[in-house]
């Protein structure tokens, strides 16, 4: 085949670039220094180099079967079709880092972080906001499999502010100052509020629970002190038996229901117990401060009054026996 060597190719009108209605096939390296217009498809088997260009404009669709690469060969960022061609992948230095699938889900770092189209998210590792609060440093929060750590002042985790669950008024609040509040918006006293479970009596069985009426239901109803030996205590004083006798003799005991409650309760009225047994709460109504009573003191006096009664009964029995013996 002969060679054609020309300095310039123009159309037959000598008014511009030539038209190629049959197409144009170039097997070697070609440089276009001016403008080029292609009304049909353009197929490039090698590399298209387009340097010193600010914009590349295409009215139609640009198809890149092997992806679009930014940077040097062997490094940089590549945008490519992945996952059998159904997902869009972002590769850095040849390794996939982000994937968007056909459903709109986003996987980051080999699915370590999954952002789902329904608004949910999955994190294989920890979730960190601000600085890491681990080891007592940083102002931030970390959510991990080990729990929640929060630091509000640099250098300490002691100011963990706790967490609250709810809307405008939190229904569950556990704070760093030791305050825990569980609020169930229910008028049914049988609805439970606090559940405590274990596997002691079978998997996932109740140890105890508290219902909305304030009643405590426990598998074992005995209350045991953690330590009760005399050598561990000080300022030990006996309970006054006279006060105990008078308290139990003069303090009425009732069955009652709180207003708007269907639960039946038992006990004295706080305004009828001895003054030293009455305790002011942090609640009040339009009448004044609401009081309760020291149930531990009441039980102590009940115990001592019972002892006194038994002692007196035994003394009376002895006198009766003596009288019977004298009569015989």
NUDO-951820 format. One line per 2 residues: number of its first residue (from 1); for each residue x, y, z of N, C-alpha, C. Coordinates in steps of 0.02 Angstrom, whole numbers, m for minus. Example, Ala and Ser with C-alpha at 12.3 -4.5 7.8 and 13.67 -1.06 7.14 Angstrom:
BEGIN
1 = 660/m284/390/615/m225/390/660/m165/390; 642/m112/354/684/m53/357/645/2/394
***
This chain:
BEGIN
1 = 43/m60/0/0/0/0/44/62/0; 24/111/m38/64/172/m44/52/218/15
3 = 96/262/25/91/312/78/67/377/49; 29/413/88/9/480/69/38/529/120
5 = 79/571/97/110/619/141/86/689/121; 49/720/166/22/787/152/31/830/214
7 = 32/894/203/37/940/259/m32/960/285; m83/956/240/m149/978/260/m201/942/218
9 = m255/920/251/m310/888/216/m371/932/227; m404/951/172/m464/993/176/m518/961/135
11 = m581/987/142/m635/960/101/m629/984/29; m670/957/m16/m661/972/m86/m681/1044/m103
13 = m712/1078/m55/m727/1149/m67/m670/1194/m42; m621/1161/m8/m565/1198/21/m590/1251/71
15 = m642/1229/108/m670/1276/157/m664/1252/229; m638/1191/239/m632/1166/307/m609/1095/307
17 = m621/1061/363/m599/992/372/m637/946/325; m607/889/307/m640/843/261/m697/805/295
19 = m747/786/256/m801/743/280/m784/671/263; m799/624/309/m786/553/298/m850/514/308
21 = m896/516/260/m960/482/268/m954/408/274; m902/376/253/m891/304/258/m856/284/322
23 = m838/336/362/m801/322/423/m727/332/415; m690/330/471/m618/340/469/m586/292/519
25 = m540/253/495/m505/205/537/m432/226/541; m407/234/602/m338/253/613/m306/199/657
27 = m253/168/632/m221/114/670/m159/137/707; m135/193/692/m75/218/726/m91/273/774
29 = m40/310/791/m46/366/838/m68/427/798; m121/461/824/m148/518/787/m156/576/835
31 = m136/634/811/m142/695/850/m187/743/813; m238/767/847/m283/817/819/m268/883/854
33 = m240/931/816/m222/995/846/m278/1046/842; m325/1036/799/m382/1081/793/m445/1049/820
35 = m501/1074/799/m564/1046/821/m583/986/779; m615/936/810/m638/876/774/m709/862/794
37 = m750/845/744/m820/832/756/m837/763/731; m869/721/774/m889/653/755/m964/648/768
39 = m1002/635/714/m1074/630/721/m1096/559/739; m1054/509/727/m1069/440/744/m1030/417/805
41 = m1022/351/811/m985/323/867/m910/332/856; m873/338/911/m800/341/909/m774/283/951
43 = m735/238/921/m708/181/956/m633/190/961; m606/184/1022/m534/193/1035/m509/129/1067
45 = m466/94/1032/m438/32/1059/m381/43/1106; m347/99/1100/m290/114/1144/m306/165/1195
47 = m263/214/1202/m271/267/1253/m286/333/1219; m337/367/1247/m353/433/1223/m321/484/1269
49 = m275/522/1240/m239/572/1279/m264/641/1260; m286/678/1309/m313/744/1295/m284/791/1347
51 = m232/825/1329/m194/864/1377/m211/938/1371; m197/973/1425/m205/1046/1427/m275/1067/1407
53 = m325/1030/1433/m394/1046/1416/m432/1062/1481; m470/1116/1480/m507/1135/1539/m571/1095/1547
55 = m608/1085/1492/m671/1049/1494/m676/1000/1436; m710/945/1449/m729/898/1396/m804/894/1397
57 = m835/910/1342/m908/915/1340/m935/861/1294; m987/825/1319/m1019/774/1278/m1094/783/1284
59 = m1127/788/1225/m1200/794/1225/m1232/727/1241; m1200/672/1221/m1228/605/1232/m1196/571/1291
61 = m1196/505/1290/m1171/464/1345/m1099/445/1331; m1056/450/1381/m987/427/1377/m983/360/1412
63 = m963/307/1377/m957/240/1405/m884/224/1416; m867/207/1479/m799/188/1496/m802/119/1527
65 = m788/66/1488/m798/m3/1511/m751/m22/1567; m693/8/1568/m643/m8/1620/m640/45/1674
67 = m687/91/1674/m689/142/1726/m656/206/1705; m659/254/1750/m627/319/1740/m574/327/1794
69 = m513/342/1774/m456/345/1820/m432/417/1826; m416/435/1889/m388/501/1902/m320/491/1936
71 = m268/519/1908/m201/512/1937/m156/472/1891; m98/453/1918/m49/416/1879/m68/342/1873
73 = m40/309/1825/m51/237/1816/m24/200/1877; m64/155/1906/m43/117/1964/m59/150/2030
75 = m82/212/2029/m101/247/2090/m158/294/2072; m183/329/2122/m238/375/2110/m305/344/2124
77 = m358/373/2095/m426/353/2109/m459/330/2045; m496/273/2050/m532/246/1993/m606/239/2011
79 = m650/261/1966/m722/250/1973/m741/197/1922; m770/142/1946/m781/85/1901/m845/49/1920
81 = m870/9/1873/m927/m35/1887/m900/m98/1921; m930/m116/1979/m908/m175/2017/m969/m217/2032
83 = m956/m276/2061/m1012/m320/2080/m1052/m342/2021; m1021/m374/1972/m1055/m397/1911/m1084/m339/1872
85 = m1054/m280/1881/m1076/m222/1843/m1138/m189/1868; m1163/m209/1928/m1225/m181/1953/m1214/m128/2007
87 = m1151/m116/2026/m1136/m68/2079/m1081/m21/2055; m1080/37/2085/m1029/87/2070/m976/85/2124
89 = m913/75/2103/m859/69/2151/m809/126/2146; m781/144/2203/m728/195/2206/m665/160/2232
91 = m613/157/2190/m552/122/2207/m496/173/2218; m456/161/2269/m398/203/2284/m336/158/2279
93 = m290/176/2234/m229/137/2222/m246/64/2208; m301/53/2172/m319/m14/2151/m362/m52/2200
95 = m374/m26/2260/m414/m62/2310/m481/m26/2320; m535/m66/2318/m601/m37/2325/m612/m11/2396
97 = m637/51/2401/m648/82/2466/m722/97/2479; m759/115/2426/m829/132/2433/m868/99/2377
99 = m928/74/2394/m972/44/2343/m1043/67/2354; m1076/86/2299/m1147/103/2299/m1184/52/2256
101 = m1229/14/2286/m1263/m38/2247/m1326/m11/2214; m1360/m53/2177/m1418/m32/2138/m1477/m12/2181
103 = m1477/m32/2245/m1531/m13/2291/m1518/52/2327; m1458/82/2316/m1442/144/2349/m1405/135/2414
105 = m1387/73/2433/m1349/61/2493/m1276/77/2481; m1243/103/2533/m1172/123/2528/m1131/80/2575
107 = m1079/47/2549/m1032/9/2590/m965/45/2589; m938/56/2649/m874/91/2655/m824/45/2689
109 = m765/38/2659/m712/m1/2691/m729/m74/2697; m743/m107/2640/m760/m179/2640/m818/m195/2687
111 = m870/m153/2684/m932/m161/2722/m923/m151/2797; m867/m120/2818/m860/m104/2889/m911/m53/2911
113 = m930/m9/2864/m984/39/2877/m1035/31/2821; m1098/20/2839/m1151/12/2790/m1204/65/2803
115 = m1215/108/2753/m1267/158/2755/m1323/136/2709; m1381/120/2737/m1434/89/2699/m1485/141/2675
117 = m1516/125/2619/m1564/171/2589/m1624/182/2634; m1639/137/2681/m1697/146/2725/m1681/191/2785
119 = m1619/217/2787/m1600/262/2840/m1561/229/2896; m1556/163/2897/m1518/129/2950/m1444/127/2932
121 = m1403/112/2981/m1331/110/2971/m1301/54/3013; m1250/21/2987/m1215/m32/3023/m1141/m14/3026
123 = m1112/m18/3086/m1042/m3/3096/m1009/m64/3127; m962/m95/3091/m928/m153/3118/m882/m133/3176
125 = m850/m75/3171/m806/m51/3223/m842/m2/3269; m804/42/3301/m832/91/3348/m860/151/3310
127 = m905/187/3343/m930/251/3318/m903/305/3363; m868/353/3335/m833/404/3374/m856/473/3352
129 = m873/516/3400/m887/586/3387/m838/628/3427; m810/678/3396/m760/718/3431/m696/679/3440
131 = m662/691/3496/m601/656/3513/m617/591/3550; m570/545/3551/m581/482/3585/m581/492/3660
133 = m633/469/3696/m634/475/3769/m599/418/3804; m569/372/3767/m536/314/3798/m478/336/3842
135 = m467/299/3895/m412/310/3941/m414/380/3972; m474/407/3978/m481/470/4014/m461/531/3976
137 = m454/529/3911/m433/588/3874/m480/604/3818; m481/667/3797/m520/687/3739/m590/710/3759
139 = m617/754/3718/m685/778/3727/m727/748/3671; m765/698/3686/m804/664/3634/m839/604/3663
141 = m865/562/3618/m902/502/3638/m884/444/3593; m883/385/3621/m869/324/3583/m922/272/3599
143 = m953/245/3546/m1000/191/3553/m967/128/3525; m959/78/3567/m925/17/3545/m960/m43/3576
145 = m935/m103/3561/m962/m164/3589/m953/m166/3664; m906/m127/3691/m893/m125/3763/m940/m78/3800
147 = m978/m38/3764/m1024/9/3796/m1016/79/3768; m1038/128/3808/m1036/198/3788/m988/235/3835
149 = m941/272/3805/m895/313/3844/m902/385/3821; m909/430/3870/m917/501/3853/m872/542/3899
151 = m837/590/3870/m796/637/3910/m816/707/3889; m835/748/3939/m854/816/3923/m799/866/3940
153 = m751/845/3980/m694/888/3997/m631/850/3981; m585/882/3946/m523/849/3925/m486/821/3985
155 = m465/759/3979/m425/727/4031/m465/688/4082; m530/683/4075/m569/643/4122/m631/615/4090
157 = m651/556/4112/m714/527/4092/m765/532/4148; m744/562/4204/m787/563/4262/m850/604/4251
159 = m849/650/4203/m906/692/4189/m951/662/4136; m955/596/4134/m1001/563/4088/m1072/587/4104
161 = m1104/616/4054/m1168/648/4066/m1226/599/4066; m1213/536/4047/m1265/486/4046/m1303/488/3980
163 = m1360/455/3981/m1401/456/3920/m1475/458/3938; m1513/485/3892/m1584/491/3902/m1620/464/3840
165 = m1676/430/3852/m1716/402/3798/m1785/431/3802; m1811/456/3747/m1877/485/3747/m1880/543/3698
167 = m1934/580/3699/m1942/636/3654/m1931/701/3693; m1982/742/3698/m1974/805/3735/m1959/793/3808
169 = m1994/746/3840/m1981/727/3909/m1955/656/3909; m1890/645/3925/m1861/578/3922/m1898/530/3969
171 = m1910/469/3945/m1943/418/3986/m1892/375/4024; m1830/373/4000/m1776/338/4035/m1717/385/4039
173 = m1691/394/4098/m1634/438/4108/m1586/407/4158; m1524/396/4137/m1472/370/4181/m1413/418/4178
175 = m1400/453/4232/m1351/506/4232/m1290/488/4274; m1236/526/4262/m1173/512/4296/m1176/526/4371
177 = m1223/567/4393/m1228/582/4465/m1262/526/4504; m1279/471/4469/m1310/415/4503/m1385/414/4498
179 = m1414/464/4466/m1487/467/4459/m1511/424/4402; m1561/383/4415/m1591/341/4363/m1667/348/4367
181 = m1698/366/4312/m1770/376/4311/m1801/334/4255; m1853/295/4273/m1890/256/4225/m1963/278/4229
183 = m1988/307/4176/m2056/334/4176/m2096/299/4123; m2148/261/4145/m2193/230/4097/m2259/268/4098
185 = m2278/296/4041/m2338/336/4038/m2400/290/4034; m2418/264/4093/m2473/216/4096/m2513/228/4159
187 = m2580/223/4153/m2624/227/4211/m2643/159/4237; m2617/106/4206/m2632/38/4227/m2579/16/4276
189 = m2598/6/4338/m2549/m10/4390/m2517/m78/4380; m2547/m121/4338/m2519/m188/4327/m2464/m188/4275
191 = m2457/m133/4238/m2403/m130/4189/m2336/m126/4225; m2288/m163/4202/m2223/m163/4235/m2179/m107/4210
193 = m2131/m84/4252/m2087/m29/4235/m2015/m54/4230; m1991/m86/4283/m1921/m107/4286/m1918/m183/4289
195 = m1880/m214/4244/m1871/m286/4243/m1798/m303/4259; m1787/m352/4301/m1720/m378/4314/m1724/m453/4305
197 = m1683/m479/4260/m1684/m550/4243/m1616/m582/4251; m1616/m648/4254/m1554/m687/4256/m1568/m757/4231
199 = m1517/m801/4234/m1524/m871/4214/m1523/m918/4274; m1529/m890/4335/m1524/m931/4395/m1582/m982/4398
201 = m1641/m960/4381/m1700/m1003/4383/m1725/m1022/4314; m1680/m1025/4267/m1697/m1038/4197/m1678/m979/4154
203 = m1664/m992/4092/m1642/m939/4047/m1693/m882/4043; m1669/m821/4051/m1709/m761/4041/m1771/m761/4085
205 = m1762/m775/4150/m1818/m775/4197/m1813/m716/4245; m1870/m693/4270/m1871/m635/4314/m1837/m650/4381
207 = m1794/m604/4402/m1771/m603/4471/m1819/m560/4512; m1836/m501/4485/m1890/m461/4514/m1911/m409/4462
209 = m1970/m379/4474/m1991/m324/4432/m2035/m277/4473; m2040/m215/4451/m2080/m165/4484/m2136/m144/4437
211 = m2198/m144/4462/m2254/m125/4419/m2268/m50/4426; m2314/m25/4384/m2329/46/4383/m2361/70/4447
213 = m2389/25/4487/m2419/43/4551/m2368/47/4607; m2304/31/4593/m2252/35/4644/m2241/m30/4681
215 = m2275/m83/4661/m2266/m147/4695/m2205/m183/4668; m2169/m217/4711/m2110/m255/4692/m2127/m330/4695
217 = m2117/m364/4639/m2129/m436/4635/m2061/m470/4628; m2046/m515/4675/m1980/m547/4675/m1987/m622/4681
219 = m1941/m658/4650/m1940/m731/4657/m1922/m751/4728; m1877/m713/4759/m1859/m724/4828/m1874/m660/4866
221 = m1922/m661/4911/m1946/m600/4943/m1906/m581/5006; m1855/m619/5024/m1815/m602/5082/m1764/m548/5063
223 = m1752/m502/5110/m1702/m449/5100/m1645/m463/5148; m1586/m473/5121/m1528/m490/5162/m1477/m434/5160
225 = m1453/m414/5219/m1400/m364/5221/m1335/m393/5194; m1296/m351/5162/m1232/m374/5134/m1185/m395/5190
227 = m1184/m357/5244/m1142/m374/5301/m1179/m356/5365; m1180/m401/5415/m1221/m387/5475/m1186/m406/5540
229 = m1122/m421/5539/m1088/m440/5600/m1074/m379/5644; m1078/m389/5709/m1070/m334/5756/m1002/m300/5748
231 = m950/m338/5733/m883/m308/5730/m876/m258/5673; m923/m257/5628/m920/m211/5571/m960/m148/5583
233 = m989/m141/5645/m1034/m85/5657/m1010/m44/5716; m1038/17/5721/m1023/60/5777/m1085/100/5795
235 = m1080/135/5852/m1137/173/5879/m1200/130/5884; m1191/71/5911/m1247/24/5919/m1288/43/5980
237 = m1352/52/5971/m1396/72/6026/m1459/30/6024; m1484/8/6082/m1547/m30/6083/m1606/15/6066
239 = m1659/m14/6041/m1720/23/6025/m1760/32/6089; m1783/93/6100/m1822/108/6161/m1886/67/6161
241 = m1893/25/6211/m1952/m20/6213/m2016/18/6230; m2010/71/6270/m2070/109/6288/m2098/145/6227
243 = m2053/179/6188/m2074/213/6127/m2102/163/6077; m2071/105/6074/m2094/54/6026/m2164/31/6044
245 = m2176/20/6108/m2242/m4/6131/m2295/49/6116; m2280/112/6130/m2329/166/6120/m2341/177/6045
247 = m2288/172/6004/m2296/182/5932/m2342/130/5902; m2330/67/5917/m2370/13/5888/m2441/15/5916
249 = m2449/35/5979/m2515/36/6010/m2558/94/5984; m2526/149/5966/m2565/209/5949/m2565/226/5874
251 = m2525/193/5835/m2523/209/5763/m2569/162/5725; m2621/188/5694/m2668/144/5657/m2635/117/5593
253 = m2658/60/5574/m2635/28/5512/m2696/18/5467; m2689/32/5402/m2747/32/5357/m2733/m8/5294
255 = m2786/m24/5260/m2783/m41/5189/m2810/19/5151; m2781/35/5093/m2800/97/5058/m2781/92/4985
257 = m2807/140/4948/m2789/148/4877/m2771/221/4866; m2719/232/4825/m2704/301/4805/m2758/326/4757
259 = m2767/390/4756/m2818/420/4712/m2801/403/4639; m2852/381/4602/m2845/362/4532/m2803/299/4523
261 = m2798/258/4575/m2762/195/4570/m2807/138/4592; m2801/80/4561/m2841/22/4580/m2803/m27/4624
263 = m2741/m10/4642/m2700/m54/4684/m2718/m45/4757; m2722/m102/4793/m2735/m100/4865/m2668/m104/4902
265 = m2657/m57/4948/m2595/m53/4986/m2610/m57/5060; m2558/m67/5100/m2565/m75/5172/m2511/m35/5206
267 = m2531/0/5261/m2483/37/5299/m2515/94/5337; m2474/131/5376/m2500/188/5414/m2504/250/5370
269 = m2535/303/5396/m2535/368/5363/m2475/408/5388; m2439/440/5343/m2378/476/5363/m2393/532/5413
271 = m2454/561/5409/m2470/615/5455/m2496/589/5523; m2495/522/5534/m2517/493/5597/m2461/457/5634
273 = m2402/453/5604/m2346/420/5638/m2311/471/5682; m2269/449/5730/m2231/496/5771/m2189/544/5729
275 = m2178/604/5755/m2143/655/5717/m2074/632/5693; m2038/596/5736/m1970/575/5718/m1971/522/5663
277 = m2028/494/5648/m2034/442/5596/m2056/472/5529; m2081/535/5531/m2107/567/5471/m2049/597/5431
279 = m2051/587/5363/m1997/611/5319/m2028/653/5263; m2000/712/5253/m2022/755/5198/m1991/732/5132
281 = m2031/726/5081/m2006/708/5015/m1990/771/4975; m1965/762/4914/m1951/819/4871/m2011/837/4827
283 = m2070/810/4844/m2131/824/4807/m2180/865/4849; m2223/902/4814/m2272/943/4849/m2334/950/4805
285 = m2389/971/4835/m2450/986/4799/m2477/1053/4823; m2539/1069/4806/m2566/1134/4825/m2576/1142/4900
287 = m2572/1087/4938/m2578/1090/5011/m2511/1103/5043; m2459/1073/5016/m2392/1082/5044/m2347/1023/5027
289 = m2294/1015/5066/m2245/962/5056/m2277/894/5071; m2263/845/5029/m2289/778/5038/m2239/738/5080
291 = m2265/703/5130/m2222/665/5176/m2231/590/5167; m2182/554/5189/m2186/481/5196/m2161/464/5266
293 = m2147/400/5280/m2125/382/5346/m2065/334/5340; m2027/330/5394/m1968/287/5397/m1992/215/5412
295 = m1996/174/5360/m2021/106/5369/m1973/64/5410; m1908/78/5404/m1860/41/5444/m1869/53/5518
297 = m1882/116/5537/m1895/132/5608/m1959/99/5632; m2010/99/5587/m2073/68/5606/m2065/m6/5618
299 = m2028/m40/5575/m2018/m112/5583/m1976/m126/5646; m1927/m83/5659/m1886/m94/5719/m1929/m88/5782
301 = m1973/m38/5784/m2016/m30/5843/m2067/m86/5847; m2090/m109/5789/m2136/m166/5790/m2103/m228/5819
303 = m2040/m240/5801/m2002/m298/5825/m1993/m293/5901; m1971/m234/5924/m1959/m225/5996/m2025/m228/6035
305 = m2079/m200/6007/m2144/m203/6041/m2167/m275/6047; m2154/m315/5995/m2172/m386/5997/m2131/m422/6051
307 = m2067/m406/6055/m2025/m435/6108/m2052/m417/6177; m2070/m353/6186/m2098/m331/6250/m2162/m367/6266
309 = m2205/m375/6215/m2268/m410/6225/m2256/m483/6245; m2209/m515/6212/m2193/m585/6229/m2167/m591/6300
311 = m2124/m542/6319/m2097/m543/6387/m2153/m536/6438; m2199/m490/6424/m2255/m479/6470/m2301/m541/6471
313 = m2312/m571/6413/m2354/m631/6411/m2323/m687/6452; m2258/m695/6444/m2224/m748/6483/m2228/m734/6558
315 = m2222/m670/6576/m2228/m653/6648/m2298/m667/6673; m2348/m650/6633/m2417/m664/6653/m2430/m739/6658
317 = m2402/m776/6611/m2410/m849/6613/m2378/m878/6677; m2321/m850/6695/m2288/m874/6756/m2330/m858/6818
319 = m2359/m798/6818/m2402/m780/6875/m2464/m825/6878; m2492/m839/6819/m2550/m883/6817/m2532/m952/6843
321 = m2476/m978/6822/m2453/m1044/6845/m2442/m1043/6921; m2414/m987/6946/m2402/m983/7018/m2468/m982/7056
323 = m2516/m945/7029/m2582/m943/7062/m2616/m1011/7060; m2610/m1046/7003/m2638/m1112/6999/m2605/m1159/7049
325 = m2539/m1154/7055/m2504/m1197/7102/m2524/m1183/7174; m2534/m1120/7192/m2555/m1102/7260/m2625/m1126/7275
327 = m2666/m1124/7223/m2736/m1145/7232/m2741/m1220/7244; m2695/m1258/7214/m2698/m1331/7223/m2671/m1350/7291
***
